[in-house]
């Protein structure tokens, strides 16, 4: 399998521009978490974002993915930019510490305890109990598996202290399936999905307000 240099290249190119992950994410219309995962090679952008990134840095997509890009000369050519990049690096490190800190403190410690819970196994056991002891249990009980990503999404929210990282669409899907199968009210229950595009702007605004308040 051919090695991808995308994450390293994206990191180097962003630093060469002297912009933070937040600034770059805003220019693409994605979350800072997405940019962070791209740079760590934990995830990759879709085709549309990949094209946008290539245009942003004026590089070819093939070079962006398959060729190591050396931008050290560009970065070192301007002392002012060096200082700015150093500041941005510190800023990114602070943000990563906020998200990935594993120290047992407060809600973060609790979230790591929850992360250790084998919720998928618990969901499987719950499904078997529902199937054996409740009428129509096999038919309806499988919806408990939809709660697995919801559960870990909650722990992620607690760790990052960000409502916008919650997997709200999956929770809506769970209620839609459960009550639809229980009571046959598929219509107008589909209206629940109309709350999905509303949730993220509101939750992002709340997150921004909380971060701004915490910095004061």
BAMARVEX-996223 format. One record per residue (C-alpha): residue number from 1; residue in three letters; x, y, z. Coordinates in nm, 3 decimals. Example, Ala and Ser with C-alpha at 12.3 -4.5 7.8 and 13.67 -1.06 7.14 Angstrom:
<nodes>
<i = 1	aa = ALA	x = 1.230	y = -0.450	z = 0.780>
<i = 2	aa = SER	x = 1.367	y = -0.106	z = 0.714>
</nodes>
This chain:
<nodes>
<i = 1	aa = UNK	x = 0.000	y = 0.000	z = 0.000>
<i = 2	aa = UNK	x = 0.142	y = 0.336	z = -0.107>
<i = 3	aa = UNK	x = 0.231	y = 0.569	z = 0.178>
<i = 4	aa = UNK	x = 0.030	y = 0.888	z = 0.209>
<i = 5	aa = UNK	x = 0.209	y = 1.207	z = 0.308>
<i = 6	aa = UNK	x = -0.111	y = 1.406	z = 0.327>
<i = 7	aa = UNK	x = -0.116	y = 1.469	z = 0.703>
<i = 8	aa = UNK	x = 0.248	y = 1.579	z = 0.722>
<i = 9	aa = UNK	x = 0.212	y = 1.794	z = 0.410>
<i = 10	aa = UNK	x = -0.101	y = 1.963	z = 0.535>
<i = 11	aa = UNK	x = 0.065	y = 2.041	z = 0.868>
<i = 12	aa = UNK	x = 0.377	y = 2.181	z = 0.699>
<i = 13	aa = UNK	x = 0.182	y = 2.388	z = 0.447>
<i = 14	aa = UNK	x = -0.045	y = 2.533	z = 0.714>
<i = 15	aa = UNK	x = 0.254	y = 2.628	z = 0.925>
<i = 16	aa = UNK	x = 0.421	y = 2.788	z = 0.625>
<i = 17	aa = UNK	x = 0.117	y = 3.013	z = 0.592>
<i = 18	aa = UNK	x = 0.132	y = 3.100	z = 0.961>
<i = 19	aa = UNK	x = -0.231	y = 3.014	z = 1.028>
<i = 20	aa = UNK	x = -0.388	y = 2.820	z = 1.311>
<i = 21	aa = UNK	x = -0.604	y = 2.512	z = 1.276>
<i = 22	aa = UNK	x = -0.907	y = 2.723	z = 1.369>
<i = 23	aa = UNK	x = -0.833	y = 2.977	z = 1.097>
<i = 24	aa = UNK	x = -0.773	y = 2.710	z = 0.835>
<i = 25	aa = UNK	x = -1.085	y = 2.517	z = 0.939>
<i = 26	aa = UNK	x = -1.292	y = 2.833	z = 0.912>
<i = 27	aa = UNK	x = -1.162	y = 2.902	z = 0.562>
<i = 28	aa = UNK	x = -1.273	y = 2.553	z = 0.452>
<i = 29	aa = UNK	x = -1.598	y = 2.554	z = 0.647>
<i = 30	aa = UNK	x = -1.506	y = 2.249	z = 0.856>
<i = 31	aa = UNK	x = -1.437	y = 2.194	z = 1.227>
<i = 32	aa = UNK	x = -1.095	y = 2.237	z = 1.386>
<i = 33	aa = UNK	x = -1.120	y = 1.876	z = 1.503>
<i = 34	aa = UNK	x = -1.142	y = 1.765	z = 1.138>
<i = 35	aa = UNK	x = -0.823	y = 1.954	z = 1.050>
<i = 36	aa = UNK	x = -0.647	y = 1.807	z = 1.354>
<i = 37	aa = UNK	x = -0.744	y = 1.453	z = 1.250>
<i = 38	aa = UNK	x = -0.629	y = 1.516	z = 0.891>
<i = 39	aa = UNK	x = -0.289	y = 1.633	z = 1.009>
<i = 40	aa = UNK	x = -0.253	y = 1.326	z = 1.231>
<i = 41	aa = UNK	x = -0.356	y = 1.095	z = 0.945>
<i = 42	aa = UNK	x = -0.646	y = 0.974	z = 1.158>
<i = 43	aa = UNK	x = -0.894	y = 1.075	z = 0.887>
<i = 44	aa = UNK	x = -0.893	y = 1.212	z = 0.534>
<i = 45	aa = UNK	x = -1.100	y = 1.487	z = 0.371>
<i = 46	aa = UNK	x = -1.360	y = 1.412	z = 0.110>
<i = 47	aa = UNK	x = -1.293	y = 1.495	z = -0.256>
<i = 48	aa = UNK	x = -1.447	y = 1.841	z = -0.236>
<i = 49	aa = UNK	x = -1.234	y = 1.944	z = 0.063>
<i = 50	aa = UNK	x = -0.924	y = 1.785	z = -0.089>
<i = 51	aa = UNK	x = -0.965	y = 2.000	z = -0.400>
<i = 52	aa = UNK	x = -1.023	y = 2.308	z = -0.183>
<i = 53	aa = UNK	x = -0.706	y = 2.236	z = 0.019>
<i = 54	aa = UNK	x = -0.497	y = 2.194	z = -0.297>
<i = 55	aa = UNK	x = -0.628	y = 2.525	z = -0.433>
<i = 56	aa = UNK	x = -0.573	y = 2.699	z = -0.100>
<i = 57	aa = UNK	x = -0.202	y = 2.608	z = -0.096>
<i = 58	aa = UNK	x = -0.163	y = 2.616	z = -0.476>
<i = 59	aa = UNK	x = -0.033	y = 2.261	z = -0.500>
<i = 60	aa = UNK	x = -0.131	y = 1.958	z = -0.703>
<i = 61	aa = UNK	x = -0.355	y = 1.702	z = -0.533>
<i = 62	aa = UNK	x = -0.116	y = 1.420	z = -0.626>
<i = 63	aa = UNK	x = 0.178	y = 1.605	z = -0.468>
<i = 64	aa = UNK	x = -0.030	y = 1.684	z = -0.162>
<i = 65	aa = UNK	x = -0.101	y = 1.316	z = -0.105>
<i = 66	aa = UNK	x = 0.195	y = 1.123	z = -0.244>
<i = 67	aa = UNK	x = 0.501	y = 1.351	z = -0.225>
<i = 68	aa = UNK	x = 0.675	y = 1.490	z = 0.085>
<i = 69	aa = UNK	x = 0.657	y = 1.868	z = 0.061>
<i = 70	aa = UNK	x = 0.949	y = 2.063	z = 0.209>
<i = 71	aa = UNK	x = 0.846	y = 2.415	z = 0.303>
<i = 72	aa = UNK	x = 1.125	y = 2.477	z = 0.557>
<i = 73	aa = UNK	x = 1.298	y = 2.730	z = 0.333>
<i = 74	aa = UNK	x = 0.981	y = 2.933	z = 0.296>
<i = 75	aa = UNK	x = 0.919	y = 2.931	z = 0.669>
<i = 76	aa = UNK	x = 1.276	y = 3.024	z = 0.761>
<i = 77	aa = UNK	x = 1.299	y = 3.304	z = 0.505>
<i = 78	aa = UNK	x = 1.100	y = 3.548	z = 0.717>
<i = 79	aa = UNK	x = 1.193	y = 3.597	z = 1.088>
<i = 80	aa = UNK	x = 0.856	y = 3.758	z = 1.155>
<i = 81	aa = UNK	x = 0.685	y = 3.451	z = 1.016>
<i = 82	aa = UNK	x = 0.904	y = 3.231	z = 1.238>
<i = 83	aa = UNK	x = 0.776	y = 3.411	z = 1.544>
<i = 84	aa = UNK	x = 0.418	y = 3.388	z = 1.423>
<i = 85	aa = UNK	x = 0.448	y = 3.016	z = 1.346>
<i = 86	aa = UNK	x = 0.601	y = 2.954	z = 1.690>
<i = 87	aa = UNK	x = 0.303	y = 3.129	z = 1.845>
<i = 88	aa = UNK	x = 0.060	y = 2.925	z = 1.634>
<i = 89	aa = UNK	x = 0.235	y = 2.600	z = 1.732>
<i = 90	aa = UNK	x = 0.195	y = 2.686	z = 2.098>
<i = 91	aa = UNK	x = -0.170	y = 2.770	z = 2.035>
<i = 92	aa = UNK	x = -0.233	y = 2.436	z = 1.865>
<i = 93	aa = UNK	x = -0.054	y = 2.247	z = 2.144>
<i = 94	aa = UNK	x = -0.273	y = 2.418	z = 2.402>
<i = 95	aa = UNK	x = -0.586	y = 2.327	z = 2.207>
<i = 96	aa = UNK	x = -0.476	y = 1.965	z = 2.171>
<i = 97	aa = UNK	x = -0.408	y = 1.947	z = 2.544>
<i = 98	aa = UNK	x = -0.762	y = 2.068	z = 2.609>
<i = 99	aa = UNK	x = -0.903	y = 1.792	z = 2.391>
<i = 100	aa = UNK	x = -0.671	y = 1.498	z = 2.455>
<i = 101	aa = UNK	x = -0.557	y = 1.552	z = 2.813>
<i = 102	aa = UNK	x = -0.567	y = 1.219	z = 2.995>
<i = 103	aa = UNK	x = -0.503	y = 1.353	z = 3.341>
<i = 104	aa = UNK	x = -0.770	y = 1.242	z = 3.590>
<i = 105	aa = UNK	x = -0.934	y = 1.579	z = 3.650>
<i = 106	aa = UNK	x = -1.304	y = 1.646	z = 3.708>
<i = 107	aa = UNK	x = -1.533	y = 1.566	z = 3.417>
<i = 108	aa = UNK	x = -1.237	y = 1.454	z = 3.206>
<i = 109	aa = UNK	x = -1.161	y = 1.176	z = 3.454>
<i = 110	aa = UNK	x = -1.524	y = 1.069	z = 3.449>
<i = 111	aa = UNK	x = -1.530	y = 1.059	z = 3.068>
<i = 112	aa = UNK	x = -1.228	y = 0.827	z = 3.065>
<i = 113	aa = UNK	x = -1.405	y = 0.598	z = 3.309>
<i = 114	aa = UNK	x = -1.704	y = 0.591	z = 3.076>
<i = 115	aa = UNK	x = -1.474	y = 0.523	z = 2.780>
<i = 116	aa = UNK	x = -1.357	y = 0.206	z = 2.951>
<i = 117	aa = UNK	x = -1.712	y = 0.072	z = 2.973>
<i = 118	aa = UNK	x = -1.769	y = -0.194	z = 2.702>
<i = 119	aa = UNK	x = -2.099	y = -0.041	z = 2.597>
<i = 120	aa = UNK	x = -2.122	y = -0.248	z = 2.278>
<i = 121	aa = UNK	x = -2.119	y = -0.566	z = 2.490>
<i = 122	aa = UNK	x = -2.376	y = -0.416	z = 2.726>
<i = 123	aa = UNK	x = -2.596	y = -0.331	z = 2.425>
<i = 124	aa = UNK	x = -2.567	y = -0.690	z = 2.301>
<i = 125	aa = UNK	x = -2.671	y = -0.829	z = 2.641>
<i = 126	aa = UNK	x = -2.958	y = -0.581	z = 2.657>
<i = 127	aa = UNK	x = -3.074	y = -0.691	z = 2.311>
<i = 128	aa = UNK	x = -3.076	y = -1.057	z = 2.415>
<i = 129	aa = UNK	x = -3.275	y = -0.979	z = 2.731>
<i = 130	aa = UNK	x = -3.525	y = -0.768	z = 2.538>
<i = 131	aa = UNK	x = -3.554	y = -1.037	z = 2.270>
<i = 132	aa = UNK	x = -3.619	y = -1.322	z = 2.513>
<i = 133	aa = UNK	x = -3.847	y = -1.149	z = 2.764>
<i = 134	aa = UNK	x = -4.036	y = -0.872	z = 2.582>
<i = 135	aa = UNK	x = -4.300	y = -0.914	z = 2.315>
<i = 136	aa = UNK	x = -4.166	y = -0.812	z = 1.973>
<i = 137	aa = UNK	x = -3.831	y = -0.773	z = 2.144>
<i = 138	aa = UNK	x = -3.628	y = -0.923	z = 1.860>
<i = 139	aa = UNK	x = -3.801	y = -0.694	z = 1.615>
<i = 140	aa = UNK	x = -3.757	y = -0.371	z = 1.809>
<i = 141	aa = UNK	x = -3.470	y = -0.438	z = 2.050>
<i = 142	aa = UNK	x = -3.196	y = -0.409	z = 1.788>
<i = 143	aa = UNK	x = -3.232	y = -0.032	z = 1.812>
<i = 144	aa = UNK	x = -3.018	y = -0.045	z = 2.129>
<i = 145	aa = UNK	x = -2.717	y = -0.088	z = 1.900>
<i = 146	aa = UNK	x = -2.783	y = 0.259	z = 1.759>
<i = 147	aa = UNK	x = -2.709	y = 0.391	z = 2.108>
<i = 148	aa = UNK	x = -2.348	y = 0.265	z = 2.095>
<i = 149	aa = UNK	x = -2.211	y = 0.562	z = 1.893>
<i = 150	aa = UNK	x = -2.438	y = 0.793	z = 2.094>
<i = 151	aa = UNK	x = -2.285	y = 0.671	z = 2.420>
<i = 152	aa = UNK	x = -1.926	y = 0.730	z = 2.312>
<i = 153	aa = UNK	x = -2.026	y = 1.060	z = 2.158>
<i = 154	aa = UNK	x = -2.144	y = 1.173	z = 2.503>
<i = 155	aa = UNK	x = -1.809	y = 1.081	z = 2.657>
<i = 156	aa = UNK	x = -1.637	y = 1.275	z = 2.380>
<i = 157	aa = UNK	x = -1.850	y = 1.580	z = 2.457>
<i = 158	aa = UNK	x = -1.758	y = 1.559	z = 2.825>
<i = 159	aa = UNK	x = -1.388	y = 1.524	z = 2.751>
<i = 160	aa = UNK	x = -1.377	y = 1.812	z = 2.505>
<i = 161	aa = UNK	x = -1.645	y = 2.014	z = 2.679>
<i = 162	aa = UNK	x = -1.800	y = 2.082	z = 2.340>
<i = 163	aa = UNK	x = -2.168	y = 2.025	z = 2.266>
<i = 164	aa = UNK	x = -2.100	y = 2.042	z = 1.892>
<i = 165	aa = UNK	x = -1.906	y = 1.713	z = 1.903>
<i = 166	aa = UNK	x = -2.220	y = 1.523	z = 2.009>
<i = 167	aa = UNK	x = -2.352	y = 1.278	z = 1.749>
<i = 168	aa = UNK	x = -2.700	y = 1.428	z = 1.747>
<i = 169	aa = UNK	x = -2.820	y = 1.279	z = 1.413>
<i = 170	aa = UNK	x = -2.771	y = 0.924	z = 1.546>
<i = 171	aa = UNK	x = -2.973	y = 1.003	z = 1.858>
<i = 172	aa = UNK	x = -3.254	y = 1.139	z = 1.642>
<i = 173	aa = UNK	x = -3.239	y = 0.825	z = 1.428>
<i = 174	aa = UNK	x = -3.268	y = 0.610	z = 1.741>
<i = 175	aa = UNK	x = -3.588	y = 0.784	z = 1.857>
<i = 176	aa = UNK	x = -3.730	y = 0.780	z = 1.504>
<i = 177	aa = UNK	x = -3.678	y = 0.405	z = 1.468>
<i = 178	aa = UNK	x = -3.787	y = 0.315	z = 1.822>
<i = 179	aa = UNK	x = -4.111	y = 0.513	z = 1.836>
<i = 180	aa = UNK	x = -4.183	y = 0.444	z = 1.471>
<i = 181	aa = UNK	x = -4.172	y = 0.068	z = 1.527>
<i = 182	aa = UNK	x = -4.348	y = 0.083	z = 1.864>
<i = 183	aa = UNK	x = -4.635	y = 0.308	z = 1.764>
<i = 184	aa = UNK	x = -4.620	y = 0.323	z = 1.384>
<i = 185	aa = UNK	x = -4.595	y = 0.702	z = 1.383>
<i = 186	aa = UNK	x = -4.336	y = 0.730	z = 1.108>
<i = 187	aa = UNK	x = -4.532	y = 1.032	z = 0.996>
<i = 188	aa = UNK	x = -4.507	y = 1.297	z = 1.135>
<i = 189	aa = UNK	x = -4.214	y = 1.163	z = 1.344>
<i = 190	aa = UNK	x = -3.977	y = 1.240	z = 1.055>
<i = 191	aa = UNK	x = -4.002	y = 1.603	z = 1.169>
<i = 192	aa = UNK	x = -3.736	y = 1.513	z = 1.428>
<i = 193	aa = UNK	x = -3.478	y = 1.519	z = 1.149>
<i = 194	aa = UNK	x = -3.552	y = 1.885	z = 1.086>
<i = 195	aa = UNK	x = -3.388	y = 1.961	z = 1.420>
<i = 196	aa = UNK	x = -3.051	y = 1.823	z = 1.300>
<i = 197	aa = UNK	x = -2.940	y = 2.127	z = 1.094>
<i = 198	aa = UNK	x = -3.054	y = 2.350	z = 1.380>
<i = 199	aa = UNK	x = -2.859	y = 2.168	z = 1.651>
<i = 200	aa = UNK	x = -2.506	y = 2.230	z = 1.527>
<i = 201	aa = UNK	x = -2.521	y = 2.608	z = 1.474>
<i = 202	aa = UNK	x = -2.676	y = 2.645	z = 1.820>
<i = 203	aa = UNK	x = -2.432	y = 2.407	z = 1.989>
<i = 204	aa = UNK	x = -2.135	y = 2.571	z = 1.814>
<i = 205	aa = UNK	x = -2.252	y = 2.912	z = 1.934>
<i = 206	aa = UNK	x = -2.281	y = 2.777	z = 2.289>
<i = 207	aa = UNK	x = -1.931	y = 2.625	z = 2.265>
<i = 208	aa = UNK	x = -1.787	y = 2.955	z = 2.143>
<i = 209	aa = UNK	x = -1.956	y = 3.142	z = 2.426>
<i = 210	aa = UNK	x = -1.820	y = 2.897	z = 2.683>
<i = 211	aa = UNK	x = -1.466	y = 2.919	z = 2.542>
<i = 212	aa = UNK	x = -1.480	y = 3.299	z = 2.533>
<i = 213	aa = UNK	x = -1.601	y = 3.308	z = 2.892>
<i = 214	aa = UNK	x = -1.331	y = 3.068	z = 3.008>
<i = 215	aa = UNK	x = -1.057	y = 3.281	z = 2.850>
<i = 216	aa = UNK	x = -1.163	y = 3.593	z = 3.039>
</nodes>
